[in-house]
Amino acid sequence: MKKGLIALTTFLVVGIILGSLSITFDYPVSDICDEIRQFKVFNGIFPDNLTNLNSYKDVRVLSILKYRTSGDDFLFYFCPTRMGPCEVCTNTEDPHFDEI
């Protein structure tokens, strides 16, 4: 009985540790939004992707990072987990938390 409880506890602790290592908790959303806007000012168009921006960092497996352009606007959002909350910005709105 004790061995099973110890094994279950160890499994849960390792799972929690691996899960937390797979989440990006802090991301420079406001910096990236500013860089996207500056890119538009200097180049006349929004960037096709974010990989050339100075503030861009990859996110871990359980986090979400999306960027798309639509006409004269863009949508950028980052969610630490798939359940949210997501930080969103557009060309006219500064970063704010919203549900996607």
Helices and strands as residue ranges (DSSP letters): H 2-21, H 29-43, E 64-70, E 73-79, E 86-90, E 96-98
